[in-house]
Amino acid sequence: MRLDAYSKECRQASASRNTKKELRLLNTYNSEANKQADIEHQTEARTLRLYAFYNNNLTDSLQLYIDNDLKLMQANEQWVSYFACRALIVERLLYDKKIHSALAESKKMYDFANDNDIEYGKGYAGYLLGASYQSMGEDKEAAKFFLEAEKNLSHYDNPGQLHNLYGMAWQSFSDLNKPDKQLELTGRWETMWLNYCEQNNIPKSSIAPYYIVCVLSRVDAHIQKNELATARKELDEAQNLAVGLKDISKLLLLKYEAIYEESVGNYSAALKHLKERHRLQILLNNKLSTIDTHQMSARILTKMGKHKQATEIYDILIPLKDSLNQINQTSQLNELGTIYRVNELQLENAKIERGRNIAFLISIIFLVLLISYGYVQNRLKSRNIIIFKQIQTRVKMEEQVELLENYLPLDNQTSEKILFKQIKKLLQQPECISNPTLDRNKIADLLDSNVNDVSLTIKNETGMKPSEFINKTRVNLACELLDNPKGDPTHNLWEQCGFTSRSTFYRIFKENTGISPRNYKETAQN
């Protein structure tokens, strides 16, 4: 009874989003489960704890606990929890854009599940393989694994997981221009939710945020097949489902309303839907997704013959998209280089182990050390170049985003956005950013604003604390000064940027860029 009470209390703490309380309860729950040697509750406590680490971005804690927790689950064949927790590794890699590493880890999970004939494991690992291939743009492979995962997971009572799978599979079939396959998939998707409503004796409207996505998948397929009358009926159903839903649930509906109106040639109505979608995206602080909205708007304006307006949008969007693509490509190349270095080192170790005598082995080791030293130096230099280019690209992208925001109509400029622009302008002033005592209170005083407003604005616009945003701005200034051939990171650069000491400057610079100021300077000069 005590363990059941702990379980319930931990889930309530999770829903309340009180991280400290949740982790404290989870540790108590886990200790009691260990004391009673109750494997079911041990597994639940550890699963909830790993998910708490993941959801609160406590990466170090996740890495510290996950190996031992997975060993316990594997030893006791708690396979559902085992694969759900192991999937956190893959999801973190995908979030960090380490797609090749995510693919490799997914394959390991998939092979393990196949070797041990674990149906749920094959399903979950297949879903992760599909997600990894989709992130790489390999939709054909992604669709294959999504369908295999569906077969293995459909026997388990987890509609939320299947919903995510169907949503990603829809995207792959849509990108492959296979509307008939897409409609078959959506039929099974719809049946799953209708059965769920029947089994739980609830109306379809109670799952509207999920069911509406299923309906829009049908809309997409019918538009691809040019069955516009049917698409209109489906859109009307989606509109009815959207009544009373939160704004975020309406973004996808507005997109397909615009696509439909564009398909029937009603361009003004399409632009009206896109304008409303853009308003909601700004309201929800969903900046990057506005690229898609503006791209659609530019395409429709071109069709209307309003080439000047379309060109103005394209002039901003094209460099921005190129910058985003370049960042993704650089990240993947850097990751591939890391994987390659690890594999090469393993091969070298294997060669050394096959040596037949000590003298030959010593010679080989000596030679390998010399080669490795040169190789490592070259790789470090290459890595520094990649990081330097990433930083330059990020700065350019941020400038493009700022240009795009300046392009937005004045009626979309909220008081928070105006305050954030004032904060950024203030931090560009040398006498301000070079002040080592600069903090949110001083910013508020200088702008004649409220400290809480300043903190909340920075948090909403950047996802950072004020101190983190100030440090990031200082690092950006340092990069700009280091790009100058006359700059010198060993003298008073840290004082110009407002850091309290040289060591603090070096630490924060490397945390933000992944490279030391001296290496950044050398790379910039070369």
N, C-alpha and C positions, 0 to 999 in steps of 0.2 A: 504493500500500500504506500509506503514511504517513497519508493522509487517511482511509482505512478504519479505521485504528487509532485515530485521533482521534475518529472518529464513535462507535466502540464505547466508548471511554473516557468520552466525554461522557455517553452514555446510562447508563453505570454510575454516574457521579457524580450524575446526576439521581435515580437510584433510591436512592442513599445519603442523599439529602436534605442534602448538604453544599453549601450555596448558594455560598459563596465559592470553593470548589474547582471547582464546576460552571461558574460564570461565568468563572473564570480559564482553564479548559480550552476553553470555548466561544470566547473571544476568540482564543486560540492557534489553534484549529481554523479559525476564520473567516479569520485572517491567512494561514494556509498555503493555504487554498482560494483566496483572492484572489491569492496569489503564483503559484499554478499555473493560475489562470484556469479553474478547474473549476466550471462553473455548477451542476452537481448538488450538489456538496458546499458551494458557497457558499449555495445555497438551504437545504440541510439545517442548516448551522451557524446561519444567521440565524433560521430557524424555531425551532430548539431554544432559541436565546437569547431570542427574544420570549416563548416559552412559559415559560421560566425566570423572566423578569421578571413575567409575569402570575401564575404560581403562587406566587411569593414576595411578591406585593403590592408590587412595585417599580414603581408607576404612573408616576413621573417618567421613569424609564429607558425604560419601554415607549413613552411618548409621544415621547421623544427619538429613538428608533431606528426606529419602525415605518414612518414615511413613506418613508424612503430604502430600507428593506428591501422594502416593497411595490413601489416603483418598479423595483427590480432584478428581482423576481419577475415583474412585469407585462411588462417589456421582453423577458424571456426565455421568456414564456408558461409559467411554472411555476404553472399555475392551481390545482392542489390545495393547494399551500403558500400561494399568494396568498390564496385564500378562507378557508383555515383560520386564517391569521394576521389577516386583516381581520375575521374573526368575533370576535376577542378584543375589539375595540372595542365591538361590540354586547353581548357578554357582560358586559363591565365596566359598561356603561350599565344593563343589566338588574339587575346586582348592586347598583348604587347607586340602584335604584328610579327611574331616569330613563327611564321606559317610552316616552314619546313621542319622545324623542331616539333611543332604540334602534330604534323603528319607522321613523323617518325614515332612519337609517343603513342599516337592512335593505333598505328600498325602493331606496336608491341602489345597493346591492350587486346587488339583483335586476334593476334596470334595466340595469346595466352587463353582467351576465351574459347577459341577453336580447339586448342590442344586439350583443354579440360572439358570441352563440350558443355559450355555454360550458355544457355540460350539468351538470357538477359544480357550477359556480357557481350555476346556477339552483336546484339541489337544496339546497345549503347555505344560500343566501339565503332560499329558501322555508321551510326549517326555522326560521331565525331570525325570519322574519315570523310564522310560526305561534306561536313562543315569545312574541313581543312581544304579539300579539293575545290569547294566552291570559293573559298577565299583566294585560291590561286587562279581562279577563272576557268578551272577544268570542270565545266558543268556536266559533261557527259559522264565522267567518272563519279561526280558528286551524285547525280541522279541514280546511278546504279547502286551505290551504297545506301542512299536514302530508302530506296525500295526494299533492299535486303533488310535494313534496320526495321522498317515498318512491319515486315513479316514476323520478326523475332520479338518486337515489343508490343504487338497488338494483343498478346495474351495477358498483358499485365495492366492492372487497373491504375493507369497513370495518364489521364487525358491531357494534363498540362504538358507532359513530355512529348506525347504524340502530336499535340497542337503545334509545338515548336518545330518538330520534324516535318510536318505537313507544310508549314509556312515556308521553310527553307527549300523543300522539294519543289513547291510551287514556283519559287524564283528560278530554280535551275531549269525546269521545263519551259517556263516563259522565255528565258534567255535562249533556249534551244529551239524556240518557235515550234513547239509541239503541243498545240492547244487541245487536241483530242486526248493525249496522255494526261494533260493537266486537268481536263474535265473528269476523267476516270478517277484520278487522285482526289479531286475535290468531292466526288460522290462518296468516297469512303470516309473522307474527313467530315462531311456533313452527317453521315450515318453515325459516326462515333459520338458527335455532340447530341444528336437526337436521342440516341440510346441512353446517353448520360442523363438527359432531362427526364426521360421516361423512368429510368431506374431510381432517380432521386425525387421523382414526383414534383418537378419544378417547371415553370414556363420557360420557353425559349428566350424570353426577354431578360431573364436573370443571368444568362451567359452571353449577352449581346456584345460585349467588347471582344470576345473570342469568335463568336459566330459571324460577326460582320466581316472578319478577315476571310473566312471561308467563302462568303457570298462574293466578296470582291475578287477572289481568285477566279470564280466563274465569270464575272464581268470581264476580267482581263482576257480570258480564253475566248469569249464570244466576240470581243472587239477584234482579236487577232483573226478570227474566222469571218469577220465582217458581218456578223449576225447582230446588227445594231439594235433592232427592235427587242430582241431577247436581252441584250445587255442593258437596255433602258429599264426593262421590268426588274432585272436583278438590282440595278442601282436604286430603284424606288424602294425595294425591300430593304436595302442597306440604309437608305435615308430613314425609314421607319425605325429600324433597329438603333440608329444613332441618336434618336431623341432622348435627351436627358443624360447622354454620356459625357465624359470629360473631354476637354479639347484635344488631348493627345490621341484619343480614339478616332477623331474626325480627320486627322491629317491624311491618312491613306484614302479615305472616302473622297476628300476634296481633290486629291490627285487623279483618281479615276473618273470623277465627274468632269474634270478638265480634259482628260484624254478622250472621253466619250464625246464631249462637245466639239473638240478638235476634229474627231473622226467624222462627225456629221456636218462639219463646216461652219459651226456656230462659234466663231473665234472670239467674239466679244464676251460671250458667256464663259468660255474657257478661261480667258484672262481674269474674269471676275472671280472664278473659283480659285485660281492661282494667287490672286491678291489676298483673298481671305486665308488661304493656306500659309502664305508668307507672314501674315499678321500673327497667326497662331504660333508659327515657328519662332518668331521674335519674342512673343509673349512667354514661350516655354524655354527660351534661351537655347534653342536648337539651331546654332549658327551654321554648321557645316552642311546640314541638310537643305539649307536655302539654296545651295548651288544647283541642286536638281530643279527646284522651283523656278529659279531665274533662267536656267537653260531651256526649260519648257516654254517660258514666257518669250524668250528671244526667238525660239523656233516659230511660235505662233505669230509673233509680230512680223517675221520675215514673210510668212504666208499671206499676211494682210497687206504686204507691200510697204510696211513701215520700217524700211531698212535702216534709217538713221537711229531709231530707238533700239532696234535689235543689235546694231553694231556697237552702240554704247555699252550694252550689256555684255556682248561677246568680248569686247576689248578688256573687260575686267575679269570675266570668267575664264577665258582661255589660259592666261598666265597662271591664274589661281589653280586650275585643274592640273596644269603641267607641273606646278610646284608640288601638289599633293601626290601626283604619280611618281615624281622623282624621289620624294621622301620615302614612299612605299618601296620603290625599287632599290634605293640605297639601303634601307633597312633589311630587305631580303638578301641582298648581296653580302652585307656585313654578316648576317646570320649564316649564310652558306660558307663564308670564309672561316667562321668559327668551327662549323661542323667539319670542314675539310682539314683544318689544323688538328683537330682531335683525332680524326681517322688516320692522318698521316703519322702522328705521334704513336698511335697504337701499332701501325705497321712497322715503324722503326724499332719499337720494343720487341716485336715478334722476331725481327731479323737478328737482334742482339741475342735473344734467348736461344736461337738456333746455332750460335757460334760453337765450334768444336773444341777449341782450346783457349786457355787463358790469354796467351800472348796475342792471338788473333782477335780475341774478344776485346782486349784493352785497346788494340789498334783501331778496331771498328768504333768503339766508344769514343775514343779521342777524335776520330774523323767526324763522327756524328755530332759531337759537341761543337766542333768548328762550324760544320754546315748549319747546325741548328741555331748557333749564335747569329750567323749571318742571316739565316731565314727569319728568326724571330725579330731581328732588327728591321729587316725589310717589311715584315708583316706589321710591326708596330708603326713604321712610317706610313704604310698603306692605310692602316686603321686610323691614324691621326688625320690623314688626308680625307678619308670618308667622313669622319666626325666633323672636320672643318667645313666640308661641303654641306653636310646636313645642317650645321648651324647657319651657314649663309642662306641655304634654301628656306630654313624656318623663318629667318628674319624677313626674307623676301615675301614669304607667304603671309606673315603677320601684316606686312605693309599692304599686301593686296587685299586682305580681309578688311583692313581699316579703310582702304579706298572704297571697297564694296559697301561698307557701312555708311560712309559719307554719301554714297550715291542714293541711299534709301530716302524715300519721301519724308519730309519733316514731321508729318502726322504720325509716323511710326517711331519717333524719337521719344522714349519714355524719360521721365525725370531721372531714373536710375542710370540710363545710358548717357544722359547729358553729364551727370555727376562723374561717371567713369571717364569720360573724355577729359573733363577738367583735371581729374587725378593724374591721368597719363601726361597731360600737358605740363602739369606742375612738376612731375618727376623728370621731365626733360630739361629742367633748368639746372645748370651745373651747381649753383649755390645751394640748391635744395638737396639734390641726390648725394652731394659730397658731404653732407652733414651726417656724422655717424650716429647722432641721437634721433634721426628721423624715424618716426613711427606713426601709427594711425592717429594718435592724438594731435601731433604736429600738423599732419595733413588736414585734419578736421579744422584746426585753428586757422591754417593758411587759407582754406577755402570757405571759412565762415560756415562750416557745416557741422553735422552731428557725428560723433565718433561711431555710433552704432550704424548710422547710414553709410559711412565710409567703409566699415568692415563688411557689412552685408553686400554692398555694391561690388566690392572687389571679389568677395566669395562667389557671388552669383555670376559675375562676368568672366572670371578666370578659374574658379574652382580652387583658388589658393587663399591662404591666410594673408593678411596685410603684410606681415614680415616677410613671407615667402615671395610675394609679388615685388616688394621693394628690393629684395636680394636679386631676383631675376632681372629687374631693371638695371641694377648695378652691374650685373654680369654682362648684360647686353652692351652697356657703356664701355666696360672693360674690353670686350671683343672689338668694339669700334676703335678704341684707342690702340689696341694691339695690332690692328690692321695697318696702322700708320707705321711706316718704316722707322720713324724716329722714336717710337714708343719703346719703353723698357720695363718689363714686368718686375725687375729686381730692385727698382728704385721706389718711387713714391706713387706708383699707379694705384695701389690699394687705398691710399689717402684720397686721391682724386675721385675715386668711386664710392667713398663714404664707409669703407670697412674699418673696423676698430684695430685690426692688426694684419700683418702680412700673412700669418698662418691662417687666420680666419678667411682672408681673401682666397688663398689657395684652396682651402677646403670647400668653400661654397662654390667657387668657380668650377671645380672638378665635379661636384655633385650635380651642377646644372648642365654641364657640357660633356662630361665623360673624358675630359682631357685637361692637362695642367696648363696654366698660363704660358709657361716657357715653351712647351710643345706646340701650343696654339700659335705663338709668335713665330717659331721656327717654320711651321707649316705655312703660315701666311706669307713669309718671306720667300719660300720656295715655290 
